């Protein structure tokens, strides 16, 4: 039988876990029910539940923040970035995992540095460079920074995964007449689907939520993303808090759902290749 001490410790551990869970979940719950308050009730009491839910806040938030074009711009940047990062990560990781060539360590070190350097330290130099080249406020201005931010991690994860793929599979494919491109796209890509999914989801999360580069490099309202559009709820000295919260709900819920749905896939992908032998 379990001792009284073990039982008490288990109960205390469960209570602590519940408290930590509550502190994580409550902000989301608070965000949801405050997003349907009118501004007078919100200013009066931010903790109590809404007495007369204002579901029209969401329609007003979409109109005031011009969220539909912002959603298109965000999806445009995210989809292209996810595709480029996923494809480039697997191809580069394959060559790093399978071939020994002069400068391989230098190439690996460059990608490692890409993960270590705070990317926002490059924000001002990148803005000056883009401005000099006339590339600010264009449709594709955010693709390159987003790609550069995510591809080092993607290569690192994919290289570890590909190293665990038996070489005999590729050798058999060569005997059957497959070339290098066929090996990569018909063998390595299908076998790497778990890791590609992880890289794609992590890239999606990071690109969807990115704010600094989107603000500096794409200030034109025609190209602004969702993370920038939610700044539109203040006019002069007045802040439309309830509409702002409604916009946050609409921007956050899709990405939260995606994370919860694919969280197991992310964890499995991050741990794939961690155990050798």
N, C-alpha and C positions, 0 to 999 in steps of 0.2 A: 504493500500500500504506500501511497505517497505520503510523505510527512507533512505536518501542518505548515512548516516553513516553506516547502516547495509549493504548496497550494497557495499560500499568501503571495509568494513571489510571482506565481503565474497570474494571479488576479491583478496584482499591481502592474505587471507587464502589459496585460490586456487593457487595463484602464489607461495606461500611458499611450498605448497604440491607438486607442479610440480618441483620446484627446488630440494627438498629432493628426489623425485622420480628419477630425472635426475642424481643426485650424486650416487644413488644406481645402476642405469642401465648402466651409461657410462663406468665404469670399465669393464663390460662384453662386451660391444660393442668394446671398445678399445682392449680387449684381442682377440676378434674374427678377426678384420681386421689386427691387427699386426701379427697374427699367419701365415698369408699368404704373408708376405713381405719377400724379401731376406734380408740377414743380413746387407748388405751395405745400403739399403734404411732405414732399421730400425735404424741403428746407426746414419744416417744423420738426420732423422726426425721421431720422434715417434708419432706425432699427425696426420700427413697427411694420407689420404687414400692410399692404395697400387696402384701403377701405373701398375704393371704387377703381378697379384696374382700368388703366388707359391703354388699351391695346393699340390704339391709333398712334401711339408714340413710335412704333416701328415704321409705319408708313411715313410719318413726319421726318423721322431720322434718315430714311432712305432719300427723301426729297431734299432735305436741308444739306445733307452731306454729299449729295450727288454720288451715292454709293454704287449705282449700277455700272457707270463707266469705270469707276475705280476697281470694281470687282473684275471687269474684263481685263483691265491693265494688269492686275495682280495675277490672274490666271494665265495671261499671256507670258508674263515673266517666269512664273513658277513652272509651267509646263515645259517651256523651252529649256530652262535651267536643269530641270529634273532629267530630261532626255539627254542633254549634253553631258552632264555630270555622270550619269549612269553608264553611258557608252564609253566615255573617255576613261573612267575609272577602271573598267574591266580591261580595256585594251592596254593601257599603260601598266596596270598591275600584272597582266599576263607576261609582258616582256621583262618586267623587273623580277618576276617569280621564276621564269623559265630560262632566261638568257644571262650569261656573264659577258659583259662588254666593257670596253674602256670607258670610264666615267660613270659607271653604274652607281658607285657610292656617292658621287657628287650629285647625280640626279635624285637619288633617294634623300640625300641631305637637303636638297632644295625643297622637296615636297614636305619634309619634316619641319623645316623652318617655316613653311607656309602655315603649319598648324600651330607653331609656337608664337609667331609674331602677332601682337594685337592688331587685327585688321583695321580697326578704327583709327590707329595711328597713321594709316596711309590715306585717310579720308581727304585731308587738305591737299597733299601732293597729287592725288588722283583727280580731285576737282580742278586744280590748276591745269593739269595735263589735258583733261577732257575739254575744258574751256578753251585752251589754246588750239585744240584740234576741231573745235566747233561741234562737239559731240553731246553737249549737255542738252537736256530737254528734247531727246529724240526717242523713238519707239524702242530701240534696242540698247539704250544707254545703261540699263541695269543688268543686262545679261552677263557681260564680262565680269563685273565685280562679284555677282552672285556665283558665277562659275568658279572664279578664283578662290572664293571663300570656302566652297564645299568640296572641290575636287581633291585636295590633299587628303582629307579624311576618307573620302571614297576610295582612293588608291590604296591607302593604308589598310583599310578593311578588306578590300578585294584581294590584295596581294597575299594576306594571311590566309584567306579562304582558298585561293587558287593553289597555293603551295601544298594543300592537303588533297588536291585532286590527283589521283594516280597518273603518272606519266604514261603508263602502259596503254591507257585509253587513246592518247594522242599518237603513240607509236603505231597502234593498230590502225588508226585513221590514215596515217601516212602510208602504210602498206597498202591500204585500199585506194590510194591515189588522191587523198585530200591535200589541198594546199594550205598555206598558212591562214589565209582569210577564211577558208572553210572550217578549219580547226577552231578558230576564234569564235566565229558566228554560229556554227552548227554544233559545236561540242562545249566550248568553254562557257558561252552565254547561257545555254539551257541548264548546264550543271550549276551555274552561279546564280540561278534565280533567287534563292533565299537571301544571298548577300546583296544582289541588285535591288531587291525589294527594300531591304534595310536602308541602303544608300539613298534610294528614291524617297522614302518616307522622311528620313532625316533632312534631306535637301528641301523637300516640300515644307517641312516645319520651319526651317531656318529662313527660307526665302519668303514665305507668307508673312512672317513676323518682322522682317527686317525694316528698320525705320531710318537709320542715319543716312545711308547712301541714297535711299529713295527721296529723302528730304533735300539733300544737297545737290544731287545730280539730276533730279527730275522735279523741279519746282513748278513747272507748267501744269496748270489744272487739268489739261487735256491728257497728261500722261501720269498723273499721280496715282499711287496705289492706295489700298485700303488703310494701311498703317498711317499714311499721311492724311487721308480724307477725314479721319475721325478727329482731326484738329479743327474741323469747320464748325464746331458747335459753340463757339464763343464769338459774340459780336460786341465789340467795344468792351464795356465793363460787365456785361451780362453773360453768364455761362448757362447754356441749356443743359443742365446736368442730367435730367431724365432722358433726354434725347441722346445725349452722349453715352449714357449707360446702355440704352437700347442699341446703339450702334456697336458698342463693345460686345454685347451679346451676339449680335448677328455676325460679327467678325470672328469671335472666339469659338462659338459653338461648333462650326464645321471642323476646325482644326483639332478641337478637343475630342470630337467623335472619332476622327481619323486616328488620333493617337490611341484612344482606348480600343478601337477595333483592331489595330495592328500592333499594339504594344508587345504582344507575345512574339510577333514576327521580328520586331526590332531587337528584343532581348536575345532571341535565338541567333539572329544575324550577328550581333555584337560579340556573342560568345563562341560563334563558329570558328573553328581553327585555333581556339585558345588552348585546347588540350592536344598535345602531340602524341603520336604512337597509338 
